[in-house]
Amino acid sequence: MGIGSIDEHHKKILEIINELYEYMQKGTGEENYMGIIRELRDYASYHFVHEEKLMFDANFPGRPCTRPTTRNTAIRLTRWPGPSRNSRRT
């Protein structure tokens, strides 16, 4: 996107997804699935809050249109299973 922090967030989201893929390739995806899903859920929620703040601070013209989509996605993410941030990596 050309916005450093957002680009880094997108890279991190892809790293989490790739981590699940690697576990699946090793045959251990099922035992690691829930932890990775929790991590993805928590990080994506963090990302959406950050992204919306950037749009608000920049008075982004499309912000009112994107807000319901961002909020709906964040709500769906909170319904994913498991406890909060980094529970898998304790």
C-alpha positions as a LaTeX table, in Angstrom:
\begin{tabular}{lrrr}
\hline
Residue & $x$ (\AA) & $y$ (\AA) & $z$ (\AA) \\
\hline
Met1 & 0.00 & 0.00 & 0.00 \\
Gly2 & 2.96 & 2.30 & 0.44 \\
Ile3 & 2.31 & 3.00 & 4.12 \\
Gly4 & 5.15 & 1.45 & 6.07 \\
Ser5 & 3.27 & 0.31 & 9.17 \\
Ile6 & 0.36 & $-1.11$ & 7.17 \\
Asp7 & 2.74 & $-2.92$ & 4.81 \\
Glu8 & 4.50 & $-4.43$ & 7.84 \\
His9 & 1.16 & $-5.54$ & 9.28 \\
His10 & 0.24 & $-7.23$ & 6.02 \\
Lys11 & 3.61 & $-9.02$ & 5.99 \\
Lys12 & 3.04 & $-10.21$ & 9.57 \\
Ile13 & $-0.44$ & $-11.53$ & 8.69 \\
Leu14 & 1.04 & $-13.48$ & 5.78 \\
Glu15 & 3.82 & $-14.82$ & 8.03 \\
Ile16 & 1.21 & $-16.18$ & 10.43 \\
Ile17 & $-0.70$ & $-17.83$ & 7.57 \\
Asn18 & 2.53 & $-19.26$ & 6.15 \\
Glu19 & 3.40 & $-20.65$ & 9.57 \\
Leu20 & 0.17 & $-22.66$ & 9.55 \\
Tyr21 & 0.98 & $-23.88$ & 6.05 \\
Glu22 & 4.44 & $-25.01$ & 7.18 \\
Tyr23 & 2.92 & $-26.94$ & 10.09 \\
Met24 & 0.47 & $-28.55$ & 7.69 \\
Gln25 & 3.32 & $-29.60$ & 5.42 \\
Lys26 & 5.05 & $-31.22$ & 8.40 \\
Gly27 & 1.85 & $-32.99$ & 9.40 \\
Thr28 & 1.47 & $-31.00$ & 12.63 \\
Gly29 & $-1.07$ & $-28.45$ & 11.43 \\
Glu30 & $-3.94$ & $-29.87$ & 13.45 \\
Glu31 & $-2.13$ & $-29.65$ & 16.77 \\
Asn32 & $-0.98$ & $-26.07$ & 16.05 \\
Tyr33 & $-4.15$ & $-24.83$ & 14.35 \\
Met34 & $-5.93$ & $-23.24$ & 17.32 \\
Gly35 & $-2.90$ & $-21.30$ & 18.50 \\
Ile36 & $-2.23$ & $-19.92$ & 15.05 \\
Ile37 & $-5.88$ & $-18.97$ & 14.56 \\
Arg38 & $-5.81$ & $-17.12$ & 17.90 \\
Glu39 & $-2.65$ & $-15.30$ & 16.87 \\
Leu40 & $-4.14$ & $-14.39$ & 13.49 \\
Arg41 & $-7.36$ & $-13.21$ & 15.12 \\
Asp42 & $-5.55$ & $-11.03$ & 17.65 \\
Tyr43 & $-3.11$ & $-9.55$ & 15.17 \\
Ala44 & $-5.79$ & $-8.82$ & 12.57 \\
Ser45 & $-7.91$ & $-7.06$ & 15.21 \\
Tyr46 & $-4.88$ & $-4.95$ & 16.19 \\
His47 & $-4.24$ & $-4.21$ & 12.51 \\
Phe48 & $-7.79$ & $-3.00$ & 11.86 \\
Val49 & $-7.71$ & $-0.62$ & 14.83 \\
His50 & $-4.38$ & 0.81 & 13.66 \\
Glu51 & $-5.56$ & 1.12 & 10.06 \\
Glu52 & $-8.76$ & 2.89 & 11.04 \\
Lys53 & $-6.81$ & 5.33 & 13.24 \\
Leu54 & $-4.51$ & 6.16 & 10.34 \\
Met55 & $-7.50$ & 6.80 & 8.08 \\
Phe56 & $-9.11$ & 9.00 & 10.74 \\
Asp57 & $-5.90$ & 10.97 & 11.38 \\
Ala58 & $-5.41$ & 11.52 & 7.63 \\
Asn59 & $-9.08$ & 12.47 & 7.14 \\
Phe60 & $-9.18$ & 9.75 & 4.48 \\
Pro61 & $-12.18$ & 10.45 & 2.19 \\
Gly62 & $-13.19$ & 6.78 & 1.91 \\
Arg63 & $-13.12$ & 6.23 & 5.67 \\
Pro64 & $-16.87$ & 6.42 & 6.29 \\
Cys65 & $-17.38$ & 3.74 & 3.63 \\
Thr66 & $-14.71$ & 1.41 & 5.01 \\
Arg67 & $-15.67$ & 1.68 & 8.67 \\
Pro68 & $-18.66$ & $-0.74$ & 8.61 \\
Thr69 & $-16.56$ & $-3.34$ & 6.78 \\
Thr70 & $-13.70$ & $-2.95$ & 9.24 \\
Arg71 & $-16.06$ & $-3.14$ & 12.23 \\
Asn72 & $-17.88$ & $-6.21$ & 10.86 \\
Thr73 & $-14.60$ & $-7.98$ & 10.22 \\
Ala74 & $-13.35$ & $-7.12$ & 13.70 \\
Ile75 & $-16.59$ & $-8.46$ & 15.22 \\
Arg76 & $-16.28$ & $-11.71$ & 13.26 \\
Leu77 & $-12.67$ & $-12.06$ & 14.40 \\
Thr78 & $-13.65$ & $-11.78$ & 18.06 \\
Arg79 & $-15.94$ & $-14.77$ & 17.57 \\
Trp80 & $-12.99$ & $-16.96$ & 16.60 \\
Pro81 & $-12.02$ & $-19.44$ & 19.28 \\
Gly82 & $-9.49$ & $-19.14$ & 22.03 \\
Pro83 & $-8.04$ & $-16.71$ & 24.55 \\
Ser84 & $-6.35$ & $-13.45$ & 23.71 \\
Arg85 & $-3.04$ & $-12.32$ & 22.24 \\
Asn86 & 0.04 & $-14.53$ & 22.18 \\
Ser87 & $-1.49$ & $-17.36$ & 24.19 \\
Arg88 & 0.17 & $-19.83$ & 21.80 \\
Arg89 & 3.65 & $-18.56$ & 22.46 \\
Thr90 & 3.74 & $-18.78$ & 26.25 \\
\hline
\end{tabular}
